[in-house]
């Protein structure tokens, strides 16, 4: 089965602290990816379907503030009314949530690469180079952009949320 994008959503904290998102319909997916942008500190990602999330290494913070950490759940339990929670105080979190079908039902992680852009006013974001070790991989790029305005990305990526 080929990997397919099912849908995505986003959620932000209005208070600067952790929060629970509104509900999403993740039906049809088996893999959930969450890119969490935070100012600082440790936090935990949970969801209303009791999925276990694996956290990857946090990216370099830009301007000493925002950093991105990708979390994923494979062989995920999905459905209607799916909410996502990030805890923490003063971390001003934002979540970009994407769900896919056709991903391996065992831990699918292969490799990653981190690049710190360091230019918050950039309108085109450049993804770092990564070469998967096997064919038919899902390749994702995530960033946190403080400034206003839309951004584009190079490298043939499609922006799911902004």
PAZAPA-4460 file (N, C-alpha, C; in steps of 0.05 Angstrom, whole numbers, plus 32768, in hexadecimal, padded with zeros to 4 digits):
% residues 162
    n_x    n_y    n_z   ca_x   ca_y   ca_z    c_x    c_y    c_z   seq   type   mol
   8011   7FE9   8000   8000   8000   8000   8012   8019   8000     1      X     A
   800B   802C   7FF0   801B   8045   7FEE   8013   8057   8005     2      X     A
   8026   8067   800D   8021   807B   8022   800F   8091   8016     3      X     A
   7FFB   8099   8025   7FE9   80AE   801B   7FE4   80C2   8031     4      X     A
   7FE4   80DC   802A   7FDC   80F1   803C   7FBE   80F0   8040     5      X     A
   7FB5   80EF   8059   7F98   80EE   805F   7F8E   810B   8064     6      X     A
   7F9A   8118   8078   7F91   8133   807E   7FA5   813F   8093     7      X     A
   7F9F   8158   809B   7FB0   8165   80AF   7FA0   817B   80BD     8      X     A
   7FAB   8184   80D3   7F9F   819A   80E2   7FB4   81A8   80F2     9      X     A
   7FAD   81BE   80FF   7FC0   81CC   8110   7FB2   81D7   8128    10      X     A
   7FC1   81DD   813D   7FB6   81E7   8156   7FCB   81F8   8163    11      X     A
   7FC3   820D   8170   7FD5   8220   817E   7FCA   8226   819A    12      X     A
   7FDC   822E   81AB   7FD5   8236   81C6   7FCF   8254   81C6    13      X     A
   7FB8   825B   81D1   7FB2   8277   81D4   7FBD   8283   81ED    14      X     A
   7FC6   8272   8200   7FD0   827C   821A   7FEE   827A   821D    15      X     A
   7FFC   826D   820B   8018   8269   820E   801F   8250   821C    16      X     A
   800B   8241   8226   800F   8228   8234   8005   8211   8224    17      X     A
   8009   81F9   822E   7FFE   81E1   8220   7FE0   81E2   821D    18      X     A
   7FD5   81D1   820C   7FB9   81D1   8206   7FB0   81B7   81F9    19      X     A
   7F97   81B4   81F5   7F8B   819D   81E6   7F7E   81A9   81CD    20      X     A
   7F84   819D   81B6   7F79   81A7   819D   7F5B   81A2   819B    21      X     A
   7F4F   81AE   8187   7F34   81A7   817F   7F35   818B   8174    22      X     A
   7F1E   8180   816C   7F1D   8164   8163   7F21   8163   8145    23      X     A
   7F2E   814D   813C   7F33   8147   8120   7F28   812C   811A    24      X     A
   7F22   8127   8100   7F1A   810C   80F7   7F32   8100   80E9    25      X     A
   7F40   80EE   80F7   7F58   80E1   80EC   7F52   80C6   80E0    26      X     A
   7F39   80C0   80DB   7F31   80A6   80CF   7F40   80A1   80B6    27      X     A
   7F47   8088   80B2   7F55   8080   8099   7F73   8081   809B    28      X     A
   7F7E   808C   80B1   7F9B   808E   80B4   7FA6   8077   80C5    29      X     A
   7FC0   8073   80C4   7FCD   8061   80D6   7FE7   806C   80E1    30      X     A
   7FED   8085   80D9   8006   8092   80E1   8000   80B0   80E6    31      X     A
   8008   80BA   80FD   8003   80D6   8104   801E   80E3   810A    32      X     A
   8022   80FB   80FE   803B   810A   8103   8032   8125   810F    33      X     A
   8040   812D   8124   803B   8147   8130   8055   8156   8131    34      X     A
   8056   816E   8125   806D   8180   8127   8065   8194   813C    35      X     A
   8073   8194   8153   806D   81A6   8169   8082   81BD   8169    36      X     A
   8079   81D5   8167   808A   81ED   8169   8086   81F8   8185    37      X     A
   809C   81FB   8194   809A   8205   81AF   80B1   8219   81B4    38      X     A
   80AD   8229   81C9   80C2   823C   81D1   80D8   822F   81E2    39      X     A
   80D0   821D   81F4   80E4   8212   8206   80D7   81FC   8216    40      X     A
   80E8   81EE   8225   80DF   81DB   8239   80D8   81C0   822E    41      X     A
   80D2   81AE   8241   80C9   8193   823A   80AB   8192   8239    42      X     A
   80A1   8180   822A   8084   817D   8228   807E   8160   821E    43      X     A
   8065   8159   821F   805C   813E   8216   8045   8142   8203    44      X     A
   8044   8131   81EF   802E   8131   81DC   801D   8118   81E2    45      X     A
   8003   811B   81E5   7FF1   8105   81E8   7FD9   810A   81D6    46      X     A
   7FC8   80F6   81D3   7FAF   80FA   81C4   7F98   80EA   81D0    47      X     A
   7F80   80F0   81C7   7F68   80E4   81D2   7F64   80C7   81CA    48      X     A
   7F75   80BC   81B9   7F73   80A0   81B0   7F88   808F   81BD    49      X     A
   7F97   809A   81D0   7FAC   808C   81E0   7FC3   8081   81CF    50      X     A
   7FCA   808F   81B9   7FE1   8087   81A9   7FFB   808E   81B7    51      X     A
   800F   807E   81B2   802A   8083   81BD   803A   8092   81A8    52      X     A
   8046   80A9   81B0   8055   80BA   819E   8073   80B7   81A3    53      X     A
   8082   80B4   818D   809F   80B4   818E   80A8   80D1   8187    54      X     A
   80B9   80DC   8198   80C3   80F7   8193   80DF   80F5   8186    55      X     A
   80E3   8104   8171   80FD   8106   8164   810D   811C   8172    56      X     A
   8126   8120   816A   8137   8134   8175   812C   8150   816F    57      X     A
   812C   8162   8182   8123   817D   817E   8136   818B   816B    58      X     A
   812B   819C   8159   813C   81AB   8146   8149   81C2   8155    59      X     A
   815B   81CE   8148   8168   81E6   8153   8154   81FC   8156    60      X     A
   8154   8209   816D   8143   8220   8171   814E   8237   8160    61      X     A
   813C   8247   8154   8145   825E   8146   8140   8277   8156    62      X     A
   8152   8289   8156   8152   82A2   8166   814F   829B   8184    63      X     A
   8159   8283   818B   8158   827A   81A7   813C   8276   81B2    64      X     A
   8128   8274   81A0   810C   8272   81A9   80FE   8259   81A0    65      X     A
   80F5   8258   8187   80E5   8242   817D   80F6   822B   8174    66      X     A
   80EC   8213   817A   80F8   81FA   8170   80E2   81E7   8168    67      X     A
   80E9   81D4   8157   80D5   81C1   814D   80DE   81A5   8156    68      X     A
   80CA   8196   815E   80CF   8179   8164   80B9   816A   8156    69      X     A
   80C0   8155   8148   80AD   8144   813A   80A7   812C   814C    70      X     A
   808D   8126   814E   8083   810F   815D   8073   80FE   814A    71      X     A
   8073   80E3   814D   8063   80D3   813B   8058   80BB   814A    72      X     A
   8041   80B2   8140   8034   809A   814A   802E   8088   8132    73      X     A
   8039   8070   8133   8034   805C   811D   8020   8047   8126    74      X     A
   8013   803B   8113   7FFE   8028   8119   7FEA   8035   812C    75      X     A
   7FE3   804E   8126   7FD4   805F   8137   7FB6   8058   8138    76      X     A
   7FAA   805C   814F   7F8E   805B   8152   7F83   8076   814A    77      X     A
   7F6F   8076   8138   7F65   808E   812C   7F46   808F   812D    78      X     A
   7F3B   80A5   8124   7F1D   80A7   8123   7F14   80C3   8127    79      X     A
   7EFA   80C6   812A   7EEE   80E0   812E   7EF3   80E9   814B    80      X     A
   7EF1   8103   814F   7EF4   810E   816A   7F11   810C   8175    81      X     A
   7F24   810A   8163   7F40   8107   816B   7F4C   8122   8173    82      X     A
   7F55   8124   818C   7F62   813C   8196   7F7F   8137   819E    83      X     A
   7F8F   814C   819F   7FAB   814A   81A5   7FB2   815E   81BB    84      X     A
   7FC2   8155   81CE   7FC9   8165   81E5   7FE8   8168   81E7    85      X     A
   7FF0   8181   81EC   800C   8187   81F2   800C   8194   820E    86      X     A
   801C   818A   8221   801C   8197   823B   8033   81AB   823C    87      X     A
   8036   81B8   8253   804C   81CB   8257   8042   81E7   825D    88      X     A
   8054   81F6   8269   804D   8212   8271   8061   8225   8264    89      X     A
   8057   823A   8258   8067   824E   824C   8076   8246   8233    90      X     A
   806E   8230   8227   807C   8227   820F   806F   8230   81F5    91      X     A
   8059   823E   81F6   804B   8249   81DF   804A   8235   81C7    92      X     A
   803F   821E   81CC   8040   8209   81B7   802D   820D   81A0    93      X     A
   8035   8202   8189   8025   8200   8172   8028   81E4   8166    94      X     A
   8013   81D8   815D   8014   81BD   8153   800B   81BC   8136    95      X     A
   801A   81AE   8125   8012   81A7   810A   800F   8189   810A    96      X     A
   7FF7   8180   8104   7FF0   8163   8106   7FE9   8159   80EB    97      X     A
   7FF7   8144   80E2   7FF2   8138   80C8   7FEC   811A   80CC    98      X     A
   7FDA   810F   80BC   7FD5   80F3   80BE   7FD5   80E6   80A3    99      X     A
   7FE1   80CD   80A2   7FE6   80BF   8089   7FDC   80A2   808B   100      X     A
   7FD8   8096   8074   7FD3   8079   8073   7FE9   806B   8063   101      X     A
   7FEB   8051   8067   7FFE   8042   8057   801B   8042   8062   102      X     A
   801F   804C   807B   8039   804D   8087   803E   8032   8096   103      X     A
   8057   802A   8098   805D   8011   80A6   804F   8011   80C1   104      X     A
   8045   7FF9   80C9   8038   7FF6   80E3   804C   7FF1   80FA   105      X     A
   8065   7FED   80F3   807A   7FEC   8107   8089   8007   8105   106      X     A
   809A   800D   8118   80A7   8027   8118   80B4   802D   80FD   107      X     A
   80AA   8041   80EF   80B3   8047   80D4   80CB   805A   80D2   108      X     A
   80D5   8063   80E9   80EA   8078   80E8   8103   806D   80D9   109      X     A
   810F   807E   80C8   8126   8077   80B8   813D   808A   80BE   110      X     A
   813A   80A3   80B9   8150   80B7   80BD   8145   80D3   80BE   111      X     A
   8155   80E5   80C8   814C   8101   80C8   8164   8113   80C5   112      X     A
   815F   812C   80C0   8173   8141   80BD   8168   815B   80C8   113      X     A
   8178   816A   80D6   816F   8183   80E2   8180   819A   80D6   114      X     A
   8172   81AF   80CF   8180   81C7   80C6   8173   81DF   80D4   115      X     A
   8182   81EF   80E0   8178   8208   80ED   8178   821E   80D9   116      X     A
   8161   8229   80D2   8160   823E   80BE   816B   8258   80C9   117      X     A
   8163   8260   80E1   816D   8278   80ED   8164   8292   80E1   118      X     A
   8152   8291   80CE   8148   82A9   80C1   812A   82A9   80C2   119      X     A
   8120   82B6   80D7   8103   82B6   80DB   80F3   82C5   80C6   120      X     A
   8101   82D6   80B7   80F3   82E6   80A3   80F3   82D8   8087   121      X     A
   80FF   82C1   8085   8101   82B3   806B   80E5   82AC   8061   122      X     A
   80E1   82B0   8047   80C7   82A9   803C   80C9   828D   802E   123      X     A
   80E1   8284   8028   80E5   826A   801D   80F6   825A   8031   124      X     A
   80EC   8244   803A   80FA   8233   804E   8107   821D   803F   125      X     A
   8120   8217   8047   812F   8202   803A   8131   81E9   804B   126      X     A
   8127   81D3   8042   8129   81BA   8050   8146   81AF   804D   127      X     A
   814F   81A2   8062   816A   8196   8061   8169   817C   8050   128      X     A
   817F   8173   8048   8181   815B   8038   817F   8142   8049   129      X     A
   816F   812E   8040   816D   8114   804D   8169   80FF   8038   130      X     A
   8177   80E8   803B   8174   80D2   8029   816B   80B9   8037   131      X     A
   8152   80B1   8034   8148   8099   8041   8158   8081   8038   132      X     A
   8159   806C   8049   8168   8054   8043   8158   8040   8033   133      X     A
   813D   8044   8030   812C   8032   8021   8119   8043   800F   134      X     A
   810D   8036   7FFC   80FA   8044   7FEA   80DF   8047   7FF8   135      X     A
   80CE   8057   7FEC   80B3   805B   7FF5   80B0   8066   8011   136      X     A
   80C1   807B   8017   80C0   8087   8032   80B0   80A1   8031   137      X     A
   80A5   80A7   8048   8098   80C1   804C   80AD   80D4   8056   138      X     A
   80B1   80EA   8048   80C5   80FE   8050   80B6   8118   8057   139      X     A
   80BB   8121   8070   80AE   8138   807B   80C1   814E   8082   140      X     A
   80B8   8167   8081   80C8   817E   808A   80B6   818F   809B   141      X     A
   80C0   8199   80B1   80B1   81AA   80C3   80C1   81C2   80CC   142      X     A
   80B4   81D8   80D0   80C2   81F0   80DA   80B0   8200   80EB   143      X     A
   80BB   8212   80FB   80AC   8225   810A   80B4   8241   8100   144      X     A
   80A1   8250   80F8   80A6   826B   80ED   8097   827F   80FE   145      X     A
   80A6   8291   810C   809A   82A4   811E   808C   82BB   810F   146      X     A
   8098   82C5   80FA   808D   82DD   80ED   8074   82D8   80DE   147      X     A
   8066   82ED   80D7   804D   82EA   80C7   8053   82E5   80AA   148      X     A
   803F   82DF   809C   8041   82DB   807F   8045   82BD   8079   149      X     A
   803E   82B6   8061   8040   829B   8057   805D   8295   804F   150      X     A
   8064   827C   8051   807E   8272   8048   807B   825D   8033   151      X     A
   808F   8259   8023   8090   8242   8010   80A7   8231   8018   152      X     A
   80A9   8219   800C   80BF   8207   8012   80C9   81FB   7FF8   153      X     A
   80E3   81F6   7FF7   80EF   81EB   7FDF   80F0   81CC   7FE1   154      X     A
   80FC   81BF   7FCE   8101   81A3   7FCF   80E9   8191   7FC7   155      X     A
   80D5   819C   7FBB   80BE   818B   7FB3   80AA   8184   7FC8   156      X     A
   80AC   8191   7FE0   8099   818C   7FF5   807F   819B   7FF0   157      X     A
   8069   8191   7FFC   8050   819E   7FFB   8049   81A7   8017   158      X     A
   8042   81C0   801A   803B   81CB   8035   801F   81C2   803C   159      X     A
   801C   81B3   8052   8002   81A9   805B   7FF5   81BD   806E   160      X     A
   8004   81CA   807F   7FF9   81DD   8092   800D   81F5   8094   161      X     A
   8002   820C   8098   8013   8224   809B   8006   8237   80AF   162      X     A
***
